[in-house]
Amino acid sequence: MKPVKLKDIVDELEIQMDEYNKYLNKETGEIITVSTEELSIAEESEEGDDFSDYPDWQRDSIRDALDIIENWENYIALPDKWEIDEYRIMEKFCGSIKNDRISDALYSAIQGRGAFRRFKDAIHRYGVEDDWYRFRKEALKNIAMEWCEENGIKYIK
């Protein structure tokens, strides 16, 4: 397999959604996104099924899911939102802020229910949004590099 672009993996890690899984095709370097619904449909399908009961846009995804199931050795799952742990990234960002008042306010914002919303409000209020997005991007880049190395995937920075 040719090396994958680290940016492509980071871009995929930035967009995590429940009910969707992302896989790297080790043969082509392509990243495939399929829903858990499409994986279920593919698992329950029978040989020769043309998936004509589904809209065109979904048929392609179901076929991708079927290929993942039938050729599992050619695919590797990208880190999911639990492995990424955005909350932990937010905690580290709070600790990276040199201004103690802002750092304390950000730490307070991420306590309890609604932490993500309060954090977004706080980074806006204190004018550190750009710092947060740079920090987050770098954290995701590190996660992507570690994932590539753990899985023997060559990458281009």
CORKACOR-V726526 format. One record per helix or strand. SS is the DSSP state (A for helix, B for strand). FROM is the first residue (numbers start at 0). TO is the last residue. Records with the same first field share a line. If there is no record, write none. Layout:
SS->FROM-TO / FROM-TO
This chain:
B->3-4 / 19-24 / 30-34 / 74-76 / 154-155
A->5-13 / 35-43 / 55-69 / 71-73 / 80-83 / 85-95 / 99-108 / 114-124 / 128-149
